[in-house]
Amino acid sequence: MATSLNNLALLYKIQARYAEAEPTYQRALGIVEKALGPEHPDVASILNNIAELSRSTGKYTEAEAFYQRALVIREARLGPVHLDVAQSLNNLATLYFDRGQMSQAAPAFLKALAIRENALGPEHPEVATTLNNLAELYRAQGKPGQAEPRYQRALAIYQKAFGPGHPDVAMCQNNFAVFYYEQGRYTEAEPLLLRAIAIREKVLRPEHPDLAASLNNLAAQVPQKKTILSKTEGKAVRKR
C-alpha cells in the first residue's frame, strides 16, 4: 500500500498536482514508519521524495529538514559511502545551491562525487551529473578554473555513456556554452549551443522548456551587445 501511495504521489508531482501529492506522500510515510520503524531506509526514501516535492514548490526550509533526516537515516543504516547517501548529499547540495548557500553546497557535492566515483567508477553517468552540478556551482561562484574541467569531464562521460544525441548531453552542452559566453569565449560557446539545440529539437517536443532555454540562450548571445546570461537550466539531482 505504501509503495502504491508513493508512486501515486510521484505521478501527482510530475503532473504538478502538488496539493494531492503531499498528503499522499505523508500517508505512505506514516504506513512505512509504523510497519518498519522510523529509522528504516524505506522511510528515508519517502522522506527524500517529500523533500523533492517541497523543494520544487519553494518550501526550502521544509525540504532541508526532510533531506537532513533522510541523510541521517541512510548514513546510520547503510553506511557513509552508500550510493543512497550520495543521492541525499547531492539533493541537499542542490537545495543549498538553489538557496545561494554555496559554501554549504560545495562540500556536499564533493562528498557525493567521491562516493559515486568509488562505487560506480569514474565514467558513470551519475558521476557526470555530480560533476555538472559542481561545475554550475563553481561558475556561479566565479571560479572558471574549477568549473571548466568539470564541464569537460561531465560532457565526455555523458557522450561516452549515452551517445552524442542524448538529452543529458544537450543539457551539459547548454550549460558549458553559457559558461563560455560568460567568459567572452564566443567561438567556443556557439557550436556547443547549436549542438544542444539540434539534439533538443530532435528528441523533445517543440514547446519543451529546455529547448526554449537553449534557443533563448543563443538569441541572447550577441557579442556586440556584451550580453551575459544569468540562467541555465542547471542539471541537478537524479530523482528515483
Secondary structure, DSSP 8 states (H G I E B T S, - for coil): -HHHHHHHHHHHHHTT-HHHHHHHHHHHHHHHHHHH-TT-HHHHHHHHHHHHHHHHTT-HHHHHHHHHHHHHHHHHHH-TT-HHHHHHHHHHHHHHHHTT-HHHHHHHHHHHHHHHHHHH-TT-HHHHHHHHHHHHHHHHTT-HHHHHHHHHHHHHHHHHHH-TT-HHHHHHHHHHHHHHHHTT-HHHHHHHHHHHHHHHHHHS-TT-HHHHHHHHHHHH--GGGT--------------
